[in-house]
Amino acid sequence: MARLDGGAFEIRALGLGVRTHRYKLIHYYQINEWELFDLQEDPGELKSVHEDKEYAGVVKELGEARGLKLFRE
């Protein structure tokens, strides 16, 4: 749990992830949700590109590298 500006709190589900210099892939396994961030294009991690077909190869490659078998096809 991390404190946000204004005293609010953000609650995150537990997850597993992998990060390279350019990408960060996270699987929140408790809620079965995914995020992929292109850290070169979005260093603030504001918009997940996990559902963007342009990044399908990145999702597959990073998922396989970490042994994450639940990535989208």
C-alpha positions as YAML, in Angstrom:
chain: A
units: angstrom
residues:
- id: 1
  name: MET
  ca: [0.00, 0.00, 0.00]
- id: 2
  name: ALA
  ca: [1.46, 3.36, -1.03]
- id: 3
  name: ARG
  ca: [0.43, 6.80, 0.14]
- id: 4
  name: LEU
  ca: [-0.75, 9.11, -2.62]
- id: 5
  name: ASP
  ca: [-0.93, 12.93, -2.59]
- id: 6
  name: GLY
  ca: [-3.75, 14.25, -0.43]
- id: 7
  name: GLY
  ca: [-3.54, 11.44, 2.11]
- id: 8
  name: ALA
  ca: [-5.32, 8.83, -0.03]
- id: 9
  name: PHE
  ca: [-4.06, 5.27, -0.24]
- id: 10
  name: GLU
  ca: [-3.70, 3.01, -3.23]
- id: 11
  name: ILE
  ca: [-4.16, -0.73, -2.75]
- id: 12
  name: ARG
  ca: [-2.51, -3.08, -5.24]
- id: 13
  name: ALA
  ca: [-3.03, -6.78, -5.70]
- id: 14
  name: LEU
  ca: [-0.04, -9.08, -5.36]
- id: 15
  name: GLY
  ca: [1.75, -9.75, -8.59]
- id: 16
  name: LEU
  ca: [4.80, -11.02, -10.40]
- id: 17
  name: GLY
  ca: [6.75, -9.11, -12.97]
- id: 18
  name: VAL
  ca: [9.79, -8.74, -15.12]
- id: 19
  name: ARG
  ca: [11.61, -5.58, -16.11]
- id: 20
  name: THR
  ca: [14.17, -4.77, -18.77]
- id: 21
  name: HIS
  ca: [15.73, -1.40, -19.48]
- id: 22
  name: ARG
  ca: [12.81, -0.65, -21.80]
- id: 23
  name: TYR
  ca: [9.79, -2.66, -20.59]
- id: 24
  name: LYS
  ca: [8.00, -3.65, -17.41]
- id: 25
  name: LEU
  ca: [5.48, -6.53, -17.48]
- id: 26
  name: ILE
  ca: [3.38, -7.20, -14.38]
- id: 27
  name: HIS
  ca: [0.80, -9.92, -13.75]
- id: 28
  name: TYR
  ca: [-1.46, -9.24, -10.76]
- id: 29
  name: TYR
  ca: [-2.29, -12.88, -10.16]
- id: 30
  name: GLN
  ca: [-4.86, -12.28, -7.41]
- id: 31
  name: ILE
  ca: [-7.10, -10.44, -9.86]
- id: 32
  name: ASN
  ca: [-5.67, -11.91, -13.11]
- id: 33
  name: GLU
  ca: [-4.83, -8.55, -14.67]
- id: 34
  name: TRP
  ca: [-1.78, -7.55, -16.69]
- id: 35
  name: GLU
  ca: [0.13, -4.34, -17.30]
- id: 36
  name: LEU
  ca: [2.94, -3.66, -19.74]
- id: 37
  name: PHE
  ca: [4.76, -0.35, -19.74]
- id: 38
  name: ASP
  ca: [7.12, 0.91, -22.42]
- id: 39
  name: LEU
  ca: [9.51, 2.81, -20.17]
- id: 40
  name: GLN
  ca: [11.14, 4.58, -23.11]
- id: 41
  name: GLU
  ca: [7.85, 6.00, -24.39]
- id: 42
  name: ASP
  ca: [6.10, 6.30, -20.99]
- id: 43
  name: PRO
  ca: [8.69, 6.67, -18.20]
- id: 44
  name: GLY
  ca: [5.97, 7.65, -15.72]
- id: 45
  name: GLU
  ca: [4.14, 4.35, -16.31]
- id: 46
  name: LEU
  ca: [0.85, 6.14, -16.94]
- id: 47
  name: LYS
  ca: [-0.60, 3.95, -19.71]
- id: 48
  name: SER
  ca: [-0.38, 0.18, -19.97]
- id: 49
  name: VAL
  ca: [0.16, -1.07, -23.52]
- id: 50
  name: HIS
  ca: [-0.55, -4.71, -22.66]
- id: 51
  name: GLU
  ca: [-3.61, -4.86, -24.93]
- id: 52
  name: ASP
  ca: [-1.86, -3.06, -27.81]
- id: 53
  name: LYS
  ca: [-1.27, -5.62, -30.59]
- id: 54
  name: GLU
  ca: [1.97, -3.82, -31.49]
- id: 55
  name: TYR
  ca: [3.44, -5.10, -28.20]
- id: 56
  name: ALA
  ca: [2.20, -8.72, -28.43]
- id: 57
  name: GLY
  ca: [5.72, -10.01, -29.13]
- id: 58
  name: VAL
  ca: [7.12, -8.15, -26.12]
- id: 59
  name: VAL
  ca: [4.42, -9.62, -23.86]
- id: 60
  name: LYS
  ca: [5.17, -13.13, -25.08]
- id: 61
  name: GLU
  ca: [8.95, -12.76, -24.85]
- id: 62
  name: LEU
  ca: [8.95, -11.26, -21.35]
- id: 63
  name: GLY
  ca: [6.35, -13.73, -20.11]
- id: 64
  name: GLU
  ca: [8.36, -16.69, -21.35]
- id: 65
  name: ALA
  ca: [11.58, -15.26, -19.91]
- id: 66
  name: ARG
  ca: [10.06, -15.28, -16.43]
- id: 67
  name: GLY
  ca: [8.15, -18.53, -16.85]
- id: 68
  name: LEU
  ca: [4.82, -16.69, -16.71]
- id: 69
  name: LYS
  ca: [2.51, -18.99, -18.60]
- id: 70
  name: LEU
  ca: [-0.68, -16.96, -18.34]
- id: 71
  name: PHE
  ca: [0.16, -14.23, -20.85]
- id: 72
  name: ARG
  ca: [-2.38, -13.49, -23.56]
- id: 73
  name: GLU
  ca: [-1.95, -15.18, -26.91]
...
